[in-house]
Amino acid sequence: MNHPAARLKRLGAPPSEVILLDFASQQSHRLIWFAAVGTRYSKAGNEGKTMPKLQTLLGDGCAVVVGLPENFNLSGALRSAKQIRLATAFAHISGWESLKADVEASAGDIFLLTGLGFNQTEPAVLRDWLDLHLRRGKAVTAKLASSKPFFHPKVLIVHSPQKQFAIVSSGNLSNGGLQTNCECGVFVGDAPTVTTLCDWFDEQFKSSEEFNGGMIDAYEPHYKRAKKQLAALAQQQKKTEKELKTVGEASFAKWSRALELAEAFYRDKDFKAKYAKRVRLSNQMLGHSNPPKFDFDRNGWEEFYAEGVLGKLNPIYRDRVFKAGPRLRNALRLLIQDPQATIPAVLGKNGKLRIIGFAENTLSKILAANSPSEWFVYNSRVATVLADFGYKSPRDAGRDGRYIAFRNVMQKFMAACEEHGLSNVDAISLDAFFLHLSKVLKRKKVNP
């Protein structure tokens, strides 16, 4: 087996220092610790109902445990426990210190199990566990879980004179996992289920490895490097969240004016007839590319390019894009199957499916014709009207991010139009709306 302990031995820990902590297998009355669980309450389908008050193991917080008995006292349960079983994917000193005094006060047998996945377990916790073993002997057993398969559980099982219970959660042994993160755990009190959890714990514990001080010393440099990398990753995450927030919050500064113009356009007596014609032409245009296979030939691609509905394409790029062949067809197939996931690959600066000349105009034209209620045409005339409405594309979002931001705004605008009683509001009719307004703006520019 590929054990973290074995990996640490290879780093130079003296075998003579290995402390083997016997695991006395018990077939009943176990206690498994699974880190505290937290969740947010969804109001969907619960209008008018009061949200049930959920508790955490450590007081106020977001790491809730569902089904926790009223007036539950974890500290008292740990101190009076005859057996304690703890399994956590990784262990931080902030979480261990919340339980340490109560665990150490127990006169029962204690079994502690953690993983070293991504080098996130803090050496200070391992040293504390090792010290506890040295002071208590075989009454305390601490081990490192095998890394194959990846060790990811968070389970606590406690057997006290009053009862046995288990807590299974999403949170690790850390202050976040026990209290401040959004985590969700479940309190288990029925004996058969607790026994099953204990059997599972036994199997994991038997296949785990003992550790010693030399192994912890060998592991610590790896932990410190991983900690620095994690800090850099956290900064990147903040940057990503900021970018996504910007994309999600994009809107029109002149929203009311845009809606007033839309009402006039959609309520025009000739709208329905013109809309029906554009739908027919859009389907005809898309048909030239033969979705979803997109096994078109040069003639089909030229006919697609020649169609003016949903925006004219620059013929300069027509032949160059067609020469992309299988790459082009693969990009089109994936766009239809999963637009959200494929757009970054097509429009992104380093996108794997990026083709020079195949950008927002062509991409949005195909998506809009295929899914007019979900995706919208974006081209220069649309950009002109958006600017007049006070719309600003999010900075530093990339072409893919800017298009998705535009799409999100258009979905909101479409919903607002429908709330005003307008019908047939989709990408096809909105393209006609933008075309109409772009012509109005052009006339104003010529004759101010």
N, C-alpha and C positions, 0 to 999 in steps of 0.2 A: 504493500500500500504506500501511497505518497503522503506521508505524514509531515506536518510542519515541524514536528520535533526531529524527525529524521533529517529534514533539510537543515535544521539548526546544528545537528551533530556534524554534518558535513562542513559547517562553517568553523569547526574546531572546538566544540565544547567537550571537555574531558569526560569520557564514559564513566570514570570512577565517581563523578559527582552526581550521576543520575540517581534520582530518588524515585523509586517505584512505589506508587501509592496503590495499595491493594483495593480492589473494588469488590466489596461484599455484596453479591447479588441478592436482592430481596424480591420476592414475587408478589408482595402486597405492601400496602401502606407506603407509597412513594410520594414525593412532592417534586413537581417539575416547574421550573421557572421559565416562563416565556415572557420576554420584556413587555412592558406596559403597552397597551394599545390605545391609539387615539383616533378619533374620526370627527368629521364635521357633519352636522345634521342637514339634510336636504329637505327643503320645504315642498318639493314636488309631491303632489298628492296629499299633502298634509295641511292645506290651508285651513286656518281657524283652530288648529290643534296646538296645544302647548308642547314645546320640545321637552322630552324627558330629560331630567337632570342626570348627567353621567359623571362618574367619579374617576379620578386617577388613583394610582397607588400612593402618591405623595402629596395629596392635597390639590389645590387649584392648578389647572394646566390643561393642555390639549391632548395629552396621551391617555385617552380614556380607556376604561375597562368595562365592557358591557356585562351586566349580570352580577356586578360586585355586590355582595350582601350589604344591607344597611348597617352603618356603624362598623364596617369592616376595619380591623386593626392589623395591618401587615406586620408592624413592629412586634406586637404581642405574639402573633402566630409564629414568627421566625424565632423569637427568644424561647418559646416553649416547644419548639419543634423537636421531634425525635429523629427526623430525617429531612434533609433539604437537598433538592436536586436542581441545579441551574445549568441551562444550556443557552449560550448566546453567540451570535455570529462574530461579534467583536465586543471587546470590553474596554470602557474608558474609566479612568479614575473618578470622574464626576458622577458616574452611575454607581460604581462600587462603593464609594463613600456614603451614598444614601442608604445602603443596606449593611455596610461593614459591621457597625457596632452591634446590630441585632443578630446578624449571622454568627459573629464571634461569641455572642452571649449564649447561643444555643449549646446545650450539652449533648446534642444528638450527632449523628453521622452526617457529614457534609460532602457533597460531590459537586465539583465545579468544572465546567467544560466550556471552552471558548475556541474560536477559530483564529487564524492569522490571515484571513483573506484580505488582499490588497494592503497587508501590513498595517492594519488600522488598530489592532489591539495594543493598548499602551503597556510598555514594559513595567511601569509602576504597579499595574494591577497584577501582573504575573509575579512580581516580587512579593507583593502582599499575600498572594495565595500561597506561594512557596513558604513564606515566613509562618503563615498560619498552620501549614502542615508540620513544619519543624517544631512548633510549639505544642501541637495537638497530636502528632503522630498519625496513626492509621485512621483516626476519627475524621480526618480531613483528607480528601483526595482531589487533586487538581490535575487536569490533563489538557492537551492540545488536540483538537479534532483533526481527523484526516481531511485533506483538501480535495479528495476525489471520492464522491462528487462534492461540488462546492458546498461548504457548510454554511447554512443560512438560517437556522432556527432561532427562536427566542422563546424559551419555555422555562417556567418555574413550577416545581412540584414540592409541596410541603405536607408533611405528616406530623400532626400535633396530637396531643391527648384528646382534644375535643373532636377533631375531624381531619379529613384529608382533602386537599383541593389542589387545583392547578390553574395557572394563568398562561394562556397562549396569546402571543401578541406580535405586532409588526415591529415593535421597537427594540433596539439593542440595549445592552447594559451601559447606558450613558444618561446624563441628565436630560438630553433631548428625548431619548427613547422612553424614559420613565415619566417625563413631565411636560417638557416644553414643545416638543415636536407634535405635529398632527399625526398621531398613531392610534391604532385601534386594537384592543385586546379583548379576550373573552375569559370570564371566570368559569371554571369547570368544577362542579362539586359532586357529581354522581360518581360513585365508586368504580363501576365498570370502565368508564371512560378514563378516569385517573389511572387505573391499573394499566390500561392500554398505553397511555402516554409513558408510564414508567417502563413498560417493556420496550418501547421505542428508545427511551433514554439509555436503558441498559445496553442495547445493541450498539448504539453510538459510542458509549463510554468504553465498552470492551475493545472496540477497534481503534481507540485513540491512544496517544502516546504520553508518557510521563515527561517532565522537563526538569531542568536544574538551573542553578545560577549561571553557569558558564554559557548555557544555551541562550539565556535571556540577554547576557552581555553581547553575544554574537548577533542576536536579533536586533538590538537597539539601533545600530547605525542604519539598518534597512527601514526601520520605523521612522527615524528622523528624516530620511530622504523622502519617504512617502508623504510625510506630514507637509513638507515644503511643496511637493507636487499638488497635494490636496488644496493647499492655500491658493496656489495659482489657478487651479480648476474652479475654486469658489469665486475668484475674481472674474473668470471667464463666464461663469454662470450668471453673475450679476449683470454683466454686459449684455448677455443674451436676453435676460428677462427685461432689461430696459428697452432693448430693441423691439422685442415682441409687444411690450406695452405700447410703444410708440405706434407700431403697426396697427394694433387693435383699437387705438383711440383716434385714429385719423378720421376727419369729418369735414363737412362743408362749413365755412364761416357764414355763408348766406343760405342756410338750410331752408328757411321759410320762403325765400324768393324762389329757390329751386323747385319747391313743391307747388308754388303758385303757377309757375311756368309749365310744370308737368300737368297740372289740372287742365289748363287751357289746351295743351297739346292733346291729351288723351280724350278730352270731351269734344274734340272737333268732329263734325258730322262725317268727315271723310276718313277718320282714323281707322275704323274697323276694316274697310275695304283695302286700304293701303297696308294694314298690318297683315291681312291674309295673303296678300301678294308677296310681302317680304318673307313670310314663313315659307311659302312655296319656293322662292328663289334661294333661301338659305339651305333648305333641304337639297335642292338641286346642286348647289355649290359644294356641299359636303359630300354628296354622292360621287363627285368626280374623284375623290380620294379613296373611295370604297372602304369606309370604316366597317367593322373594327379591325379588319385584316390589314388595310392600307397597302394592298398589293397592286397599286396603280402603276401604269406605265408612263412614259414621258408625255404622251398625249393627254392622259388624265390629269397629270400635274399641271400642264399648260392650261387646260380648261379650268382647273381650280383657280389658278392664278388670274385668269381673265375675268372671273366673276367679280363684279363691283359691290355686291351686297355685303354688308358688315365690314365695309372698308376696302379700299383699293390697296393692292400690294405692289411694291416697287419691283418692276420686271428685271431690274439690274441683278437681283439676287436669285431669280427663278432657276436658272440653269445650274448655278453654283450650289444651291441648296439641294437640287435634285441629284447631283453627283454624289451626295453623301450616302445615297442608296440605302443599304441595310440599317445604317445608323439612324437615318431619318425615319424610316418605317418603324424601327424599334421605339424611337422617341414618341412617335404618334400613337402607337399602341399603348404604351405606358401612360401617356397623358390621358387617354380616354379611360383607362382602367383605374388610375389613381392620380388625379391631377395634383392634389396637395403635395404628395410625396415626390412627384416627378418634376414639377415646375422648377425647384432649385437646381436640379440636374441639367435642365435645359437653359435656364436664364442665368444661373449663377456664374460668377466670373471664372470659377474653376470647375464648372459642372461637367460631369462625365458625358453628358449627351449634348453639350453645347455645339452648335453649328453656326458658323458665321453667316448672317443673313436670315437666320431663323430665330426671330425674336418676338417681342410682345404682339406686334401686328398679326403675324401669322398664327402664333400660338393661341391668342385670345379669339381670333376669328374661328378657329376650329373648335375650341372649347365652347364658345358661345352658341355655335350652330348645333353642337351635340348636346349640350346641357344648358339651355337658355335661362333656366331658373336658378342656376348655380354659378355660372361663370359669364363674364361680360367682356365686350370688345374694348380694347384700349389701343388708341392710336393718336396721331397728332391732333385731329379735330376734337377728339374727346378731351385731350389734355388742355386744349384752348378753352373749352367750355368750363372744365373743372377749375381752371385758374380764375375765370370770371366769377365762379361761385365761391372763391376764396379757399379752395382746396390746396393743401400743401403736402407733397409727398414726404414721407418720413425720411430723414437723413440717415446715412450709414446703414440703410437696410438692404442695399443691393437691388438689382433689377427684379429679382424674384420676390424680395420682401416688399418692394414698392407695388408690384402688381397684385400681390395677395392683399396688401393694405387697401388698394383701390377696390378689389373684389369685395372685401368686407364692408367698405363704405356703401358700395352699390347694393349689397344685400339689405342693409339698413334702409337705404333710400327706397328700394323696391317695397319693403314692408310698410314704410310710411305712406307710400302712394296707395297701397292696397287699403290701408286704414282710412284713407280719404275717399274710399269707394271707387277707385280707379281699377279697371280690369285690363287683362292682357298685358300686364306690366312684366316684362322679361328682357333678356339681353337683346332680342331682336327689335322690340319696340323702343327700348332705351337707346339703341344705336340710331334709330330714326330720329328720336328726340334730340340727341346730341348733334346729328347732322343738320337738323333744322336750326338749332341754336347757333351752330358754327357759321352758318350762312348769314344769320341775323347779325352776328358780331362782325363778320367780314364786311357787310354793307355799312355798318356803323363806322367802321374804320375808314372806309372809302368816303362815306358821306357823314362825317361826325355832326 
